[in-house]
């Protein structure tokens, strides 16, 4: 309803929040990880993210292609979503071969080639371990960058600056980690905060509207803590300073629980595998529904990794 009021009735997030001010029962968004998380993303935060998306024309009702969005979200069709339309998309890690894993069947690099050519992608950034040969993209004319950091952890200052520089070099960027949710969205968020001055919370709200499940565990607080740093980089950039000042001291995670502090440094073991397994389980349940004689040909709409509440 809030999105309808903003998109159709041209209400601002502040006006909508005021209209809903008497409601106190909204359930906060939780991240897609399996453990309890203390970071809460509110209905209002998502509205503010959508408001920025409309402001910068990342979302336009007249041009938004729902069918393309839903099709691209399906893993067998690429498992990708635009986070910054026309500039940066997030996607699931390509498969080594045509065999599925955990009940899902991602595309191989070769299968991505025609899709990415149609989308105008010029550069691939991989954030997880090297499970496939990068030459499988490079030989088709794509630029390729590896920027590995541990699953479920937060990136170093060096990786953040390296990623932003790659995006600033031009072209259209396709980024993936294992599931294309946590590490991927975290780095994209740093670029967007620098160049569009979104707050960390606004970006998380926007990213989860684009790609449900984006930004996990301690990565949420990391984006909040990186906000001022990215804004300073953006201000310098607009003043002609292209080199980003090195962060001598990254956020110290003082607002995190002890569990999330551990994850921020050492990662969340097999987090991505758990997310892929959850996707596979969801598919099996949908198959059961479809095979039930009482289902009578009805359709079940879903998007990849839609675990948010």
C-alpha positions as CSV (number, residue, x, y, z in Angstrom):
1,X,0.0,0.0,0.0
2,X,2.8,2.4,0.8
3,X,4.5,1.7,-2.5
4,X,1.2,2.3,-4.3
5,X,0.8,5.6,-2.6
6,X,4.3,6.6,-3.5
7,X,4.3,5.4,-7.2
8,X,0.7,6.2,-8.1
9,X,-0.4,9.0,-5.8
10,X,3.1,10.7,-5.7
11,X,3.1,10.8,-1.9
12,X,6.5,11.3,-0.2
13,X,7.9,8.8,2.3
14,X,7.3,11.3,5.1
15,X,3.7,11.7,4.1
16,X,3.1,8.0,4.0
17,X,4.9,7.4,7.3
18,X,2.7,10.0,8.9
19,X,-0.4,8.3,7.6
20,X,0.7,5.0,9.1
21,X,2.0,6.6,12.3
22,X,-0.7,5.0,14.4
23,X,0.1,1.5,13.3
24,X,2.6,-0.3,15.6
25,X,2.3,-3.9,14.4
26,X,4.5,-3.8,11.3
27,X,7.0,-6.7,11.2
28,X,10.6,-5.7,10.4
29,X,12.5,-7.1,7.5
30,X,15.0,-9.7,8.7
31,X,18.0,-10.8,6.7
32,X,18.1,-14.1,4.8
33,X,20.5,-15.8,7.2
34,X,19.4,-18.8,9.3
35,X,20.4,-17.3,12.7
36,X,18.6,-14.6,14.7
37,X,19.7,-11.2,13.7
38,X,19.4,-8.0,15.9
39,X,19.5,-5.6,12.9
40,X,16.0,-4.5,12.0
41,X,15.0,-2.9,8.7
42,X,11.6,-1.2,9.0
43,X,8.7,-0.7,6.5
44,X,9.7,3.0,6.6
45,X,13.3,2.2,5.6
46,X,12.1,0.3,2.5
47,X,9.9,3.3,1.6
48,X,12.8,5.6,1.8
49,X,14.9,3.3,-0.3
50,X,12.1,3.2,-2.9
51,X,11.8,7.0,-2.8
52,X,15.5,7.3,-3.7
53,X,15.0,4.7,-6.5
54,X,12.2,6.8,-8.0
55,X,14.2,10.0,-7.5
56,X,17.1,8.7,-9.6
57,X,14.8,6.9,-12.1
58,X,16.1,3.5,-11.1
59,X,12.4,2.5,-10.9
60,X,9.8,3.9,-13.4
61,X,6.3,2.4,-13.5
62,X,6.1,3.2,-17.2
63,X,9.3,1.5,-18.2
64,X,9.6,-1.3,-15.6
65,X,9.5,-4.7,-17.3
66,X,7.9,-7.0,-14.7
67,X,8.2,-10.1,-16.9
68,X,11.9,-9.5,-17.5
69,X,12.4,-8.9,-13.7
70,X,10.6,-12.1,-12.7
71,X,12.3,-14.2,-15.5
72,X,15.8,-12.9,-14.6
73,X,15.2,-13.7,-10.9
74,X,14.8,-17.4,-11.7
75,X,18.1,-19.2,-11.3
76,X,17.7,-21.2,-14.5
77,X,17.3,-18.0,-16.4
78,X,20.4,-16.3,-14.8
79,X,19.4,-15.6,-11.2
80,X,20.2,-11.9,-11.7
81,X,18.7,-8.6,-10.7
82,X,19.6,-5.0,-11.4
83,X,20.6,-3.1,-8.3
84,X,21.7,0.0,-10.2
85,X,19.7,-0.3,-13.5
86,X,21.9,-0.2,-16.6
87,X,25.1,-0.1,-14.5
88,X,25.4,-2.8,-11.9
89,X,23.6,-6.2,-11.6
90,X,23.9,-8.9,-9.0
91,X,23.8,-12.6,-10.0
92,X,24.4,-16.0,-8.5
93,X,27.7,-17.8,-9.0
94,X,27.9,-19.6,-12.3
95,X,28.1,-23.4,-12.3
96,X,31.2,-25.3,-13.4
97,X,29.0,-27.6,-15.5
98,X,25.4,-28.4,-16.2
99,X,24.9,-30.4,-13.1
100,X,22.7,-28.8,-10.4
101,X,23.6,-28.3,-6.7
102,X,21.4,-28.3,-3.7
103,X,18.3,-28.6,-5.9
104,X,19.1,-25.6,-8.0
105,X,20.8,-25.4,-11.4
106,X,22.7,-22.2,-12.1
107,X,23.9,-21.4,-15.6
108,X,27.4,-22.0,-16.8
109,X,29.6,-19.0,-17.9
110,X,29.0,-19.9,-21.5
111,X,25.2,-19.8,-20.9
112,X,25.6,-16.3,-19.4
113,X,27.4,-14.9,-22.4
114,X,24.3,-14.2,-24.7
115,X,22.3,-13.0,-21.7
116,X,25.1,-10.5,-20.6
117,X,25.6,-9.4,-24.2
118,X,21.9,-8.6,-24.5
119,X,22.1,-6.6,-21.2
120,X,25.2,-4.7,-22.2
121,X,27.5,-6.2,-19.5
122,X,31.2,-5.5,-20.1
123,X,32.8,-6.5,-16.8
124,X,32.5,-9.5,-14.4
125,X,33.5,-9.2,-10.7
126,X,33.8,-12.4,-8.7
127,X,33.9,-12.1,-4.9
128,X,33.9,-15.8,-3.9
129,X,36.5,-18.6,-4.4
130,X,37.6,-19.5,-7.9
131,X,35.2,-22.3,-8.7
132,X,35.4,-21.8,-12.5
133,X,38.0,-20.6,-14.9
134,X,37.7,-16.8,-15.6
135,X,38.8,-17.5,-19.2
136,X,35.4,-18.8,-19.8
137,X,34.2,-15.2,-19.7
138,X,37.4,-13.4,-20.9
139,X,37.5,-15.3,-24.2
140,X,34.1,-13.8,-25.0
141,X,35.4,-10.3,-24.6
142,X,34.5,-9.6,-20.9
143,X,36.8,-7.9,-18.5
144,X,37.2,-9.9,-15.3
145,X,38.2,-9.1,-11.7
146,X,38.7,-11.3,-8.7
147,X,38.1,-9.6,-5.3
148,X,37.7,-12.5,-2.9
149,X,36.7,-12.1,0.8
150,X,35.2,-14.6,3.2
151,X,31.6,-15.6,2.9
152,X,29.4,-13.7,5.4
153,X,32.3,-11.3,6.4
154,X,32.8,-7.6,5.5
155,X,35.3,-6.3,2.9
156,X,38.6,-4.6,3.6
157,X,39.2,-1.0,2.8
158,X,41.4,-2.1,-0.1
159,X,38.6,-4.3,-1.7
160,X,36.0,-1.5,-1.2
161,X,38.2,1.0,-3.0
162,X,39.2,-1.5,-5.7
163,X,35.6,-2.4,-6.5
164,X,34.5,1.3,-6.7
165,X,37.4,2.1,-9.0
166,X,36.4,-0.8,-11.4
167,X,32.9,0.5,-11.6
168,X,34.1,4.0,-12.1
169,X,36.2,2.9,-15.1
170,X,33.0,2.6,-17.1
171,X,30.9,-0.1,-18.7
172,X,28.2,-2.3,-17.2
173,X,29.2,-4.5,-14.2
174,X,27.9,-7.9,-13.3
175,X,28.9,-8.9,-9.7
176,X,28.6,-12.3,-8.0
177,X,29.6,-14.1,-4.9
178,X,28.2,-17.6,-4.1
179,X,24.6,-16.6,-3.8
180,X,24.9,-13.1,-5.1
181,X,23.3,-11.6,-2.0
182,X,25.7,-10.7,0.9
183,X,29.2,-9.8,-0.3
184,X,27.8,-8.7,-3.7
185,X,25.2,-6.2,-2.4
186,X,27.6,-4.9,0.3
187,X,30.1,-3.7,-2.3
188,X,27.4,-2.4,-4.6
189,X,26.1,-0.4,-1.6
190,X,29.4,1.3,-1.0
191,X,29.5,2.5,-4.7
192,X,25.9,3.8,-4.5
193,X,26.4,5.5,-1.2
194,X,29.5,7.3,-2.7
195,X,27.9,8.5,-5.9
196,X,24.2,8.9,-4.9
197,X,24.5,9.7,-1.2
198,X,22.0,7.1,0.0
199,X,22.2,6.3,3.6
200,X,23.2,2.8,4.5
201,X,19.7,1.9,5.6
202,X,18.1,3.4,2.5
203,X,20.4,1.3,0.3
204,X,19.6,-1.9,2.2
205,X,15.9,-1.1,1.8
206,X,16.3,-0.5,-1.9
207,X,18.5,-3.6,-2.5
208,X,16.0,-5.9,-0.9
209,X,13.3,-4.6,-3.0
210,X,15.5,-5.3,-6.1
211,X,16.9,-8.6,-4.9
212,X,15.2,-10.1,-1.8
213,X,17.8,-11.3,0.7
214,X,20.5,-8.8,-0.1
215,X,23.0,-7.8,2.6
216,X,23.5,-10.3,5.4
217,X,24.4,-10.4,9.1
218,X,27.2,-7.9,10.0
219,X,27.2,-6.5,6.5
220,X,24.1,-4.5,7.5
221,X,25.9,-2.6,10.2
222,X,29.0,-2.3,8.0
223,X,27.1,-0.3,5.5
224,X,25.7,2.0,8.1
225,X,29.2,2.5,9.5
226,X,30.6,3.1,6.0
227,X,28.1,5.8,5.1
228,X,30.1,8.8,6.2
229,X,33.3,7.5,4.6
230,X,31.5,6.8,1.3
231,X,29.9,10.3,1.4
232,X,33.3,11.9,1.9
233,X,34.7,10.0,-1.1
234,X,31.7,11.1,-3.1
235,X,32.2,14.8,-2.1
236,X,35.9,14.5,-3.1
237,X,35.0,12.9,-6.4
238,X,32.6,15.7,-7.3
239,X,35.4,18.2,-6.4
240,X,37.7,16.5,-8.9
241,X,39.6,14.2,-6.5
242,X,39.4,10.8,-8.1
243,X,41.6,9.0,-5.6
244,X,39.8,7.7,-2.5
245,X,41.6,8.5,0.7
246,X,42.6,5.2,2.4
247,X,40.6,4.4,5.5
248,X,43.3,4.1,8.2
249,X,40.7,2.6,10.5
250,X,37.6,0.8,9.2
251,X,34.4,0.7,11.4
252,X,35.1,-1.3,14.5
253,X,31.7,-3.1,14.7
254,X,31.0,-1.7,18.1
255,X,27.3,-1.9,17.6
256,X,27.4,-5.6,16.7
257,X,26.7,-8.6,18.9
258,X,29.6,-10.8,19.7
259,X,28.4,-13.4,17.2
260,X,28.2,-10.8,14.4
261,X,31.6,-9.4,15.4
262,X,33.0,-12.9,14.8
263,X,31.3,-13.2,11.5
264,X,32.4,-9.7,10.3
265,X,36.1,-10.9,10.7
266,X,35.9,-14.6,10.0
267,X,32.8,-15.0,8.0
268,X,29.7,-17.3,8.3
269,X,30.7,-20.8,7.5
270,X,28.8,-22.2,4.5
271,X,26.3,-19.4,4.6
272,X,25.9,-19.3,0.9
273,X,25.5,-23.1,0.7
274,X,22.7,-22.8,3.2
275,X,20.9,-20.2,1.1
276,X,21.2,-22.3,-2.0
277,X,19.9,-25.3,-0.1
278,X,16.9,-23.2,1.1
279,X,16.2,-22.3,-2.5
280,X,16.3,-25.9,-3.4
281,X,13.9,-26.8,-0.6
282,X,11.6,-24.1,-1.7
283,X,11.5,-25.5,-5.2
284,X,10.8,-29.0,-4.0
285,X,7.8,-27.7,-1.9
286,X,6.5,-25.8,-4.9
287,X,6.8,-28.9,-7.0
288,X,4.8,-30.8,-4.5
289,X,2.0,-28.2,-4.6
290,X,2.0,-28.3,-8.4
291,X,1.8,-32.1,-8.5
292,X,-1.2,-32.1,-6.0
293,X,-4.4,-33.0,-7.9
294,X,-6.3,-30.4,-5.9
295,X,-4.0,-27.6,-7.2
296,X,-5.9,-27.5,-10.5
297,X,-3.4,-25.5,-12.5
298,X,-3.1,-22.5,-10.3
299,X,0.2,-20.6,-10.3
300,X,2.6,-19.9,-7.5
301,X,4.6,-16.7,-7.9
302,X,8.1,-16.6,-6.4
303,X,11.5,-15.0,-6.9
304,X,14.9,-16.5,-6.1
305,X,15.9,-16.4,-2.5
306,X,12.7,-14.7,-1.3
307,X,13.2,-15.4,2.3
308,X,12.5,-12.0,3.7
309,X,9.6,-11.5,6.1
